[in-house]
Amino acid sequence: MIVLTGATGFIGSQLVRQLGAGHDLLLVSRDAAAAQSRFPGIPVCDYEALPAHDLTGAVFIHLAVRNNDRPGTIEEFRASNVDGLLDVAAVARRGGAASFINLCSTHALAPKAGDFYGLSKQEGARALAQFWPDGATNLYIPAVYGNDFQGRLAFLGRLPGALHPAVLGFLRQIKPMISIDHLRGVLLELAARRDVSDDPWRTEQYAADPVGNVGLFAAVKRMIDLMAVVAVIALLGWIMVLVAVYIRLDSKGPVIFAQRRVGRGGVVFTCYKFRTMAVGTAHAATHNVSAAAVTKAGQFLRRTKLDELPQIINVLMNEMSLVGPRPCLPLQTELVDFRRARHVLQLKPGITGLAQIGDIDMSDPARLAAWDDRYRAFRTLLGDVGILIRTALGGGSGDRVTPSSR
């Protein structure tokens, strides 16, 4: 049985139409009479009557929410989006439900001051993950569209239907969104999942209409990569020569450090960087290397990120992109496994990425894989440009080494 709260809302009403045929539904509403009138033939109850139902093995899809379209205080938002959420989750857990899926807008990932919806949903998602870590999932999604459009997509309703696929296809390159059909598939996939992963971030999942590795997004992204290669060579080539001289004067050893890394599809490739550590330093994840191994020149190069410049060779060879998950070492099997489970290995690795500007390095592989997955789900051309700008402005500190004991 699928228990659906908030079924009279925009997303809920479309999901009911999608799930009504072939699935055992129970709708939960504050106004059960109104919901029953709207969805005749489908069982409906209010929240007080919910515990009386047999919830054994049920899958809860929690859509009930207080949005910013309703004015109120932060306490009123918390009453609905935190306390109300946990109350329903407690009933589901006591009743023997198999899983609980809490839908959250992407606004809850990084809410701004005054965004009471985002702040309360973020708080509620964290509280739910602590309350039911083995059974709850917070599913983050962008704007939803179906046969009807609302919010920023409302203008599509005024366009001829024949134009919708082309316009939506173009908009998806610059703004994440998700169709009700795709959302339905994701929800059913999560509902059917019964394995308990060792991923401590398994309660966070992300879904949007995909942008593929072929098509407009991929073509424009590749064009930007190649333009960057030309720009770096033309504008920063002289700096790379000076850096090479600095490295040779500072310490013995080669200027370029070549290391095997895991790329798209799990294929191992050779990644090139300016050498920042003393010759003979063990090949290990950066966070496992002592700061004492970093040369004087290396400290400067890592702080300014100039050590990354030779990776334009990897970009030119189509092994890397400007933006993407940072490539890891083959020996970092835990991170590779987490990334594979979240389909992150479908992407080309990047010189910079969402996790990097978020100051998340490889010392926390589960968290890093979750942020990489967030990028995978919501990546857009404008999003990539934003990551590049934040990187250029100094965002992120890169992979940190272990402090020296000396």
Sequence and secondary structure as in RCSB ss.txt:
>XXXX:A:sequence
MIVLTGATGFIGSQLVRQLGAGHDLLLVSRDAAAAQSRFPGIPVCDYEALPAHDLTGAVFIHLAVRNNDRPGTIE
EFRASNVDGLLDVAAVARRGGAASFINLCSTHALAPKAGDFYGLSKQEGARALAQFWPDGATNLYIPAVYGNDFQ
GRLAFLGRLPGALHPAVLGFLRQIKPMISIDHLRGVLLELAARRDVSDDPWRTEQYAADPVGNVGLFAAVKRMID
LMAVVAVIALLGWIMVLVAVYIRLDSKGPVIFAQRRVGRGGVVFTCYKFRTMAVGTAHAATHNVSAAAVTKAGQF
LRRTKLDELPQIINVLMNEMSLVGPRPCLPLQTELVDFRRARHVLQLKPGITGLAQIGDIDMSDPARLAAWDDRY
RAFRTLLGDVGILIRTALGGGSGDRVTPSSR
>XXXX:A:secstr
 EEEESTTSHHHHHHHHHHTTTS EEEE SSHHHHHHHSTTS EE TTTGGGS  TT EEEE     TTS   HH
HHHIIIIIIHHHHHHHHHHTT SEEEEEEEGGGTS  TT HHHHHHHHHHHHHHHH TTTEEEEEE EEESSS  
GGGGGGGGS GGGHHHHHHHHTTTS EEEHHHHHHHHHHHHH     S TTTTEEE      SSSHHHHHHHHHH
HHHHHHHHHHHHHHHHHHHHHHHHHSSS SEEEEEEE GGG EEEEEEE  B TT     GGGSBGGGB HHHHH
HHHHTGGGGGGHHHHHTTS EEES     TT HHHHHHHHHTTGGGS  EEE HHHHTT  TTSHHHHHHHHHHH
HHH  HHHHHHHHHHHHTT    S  B    
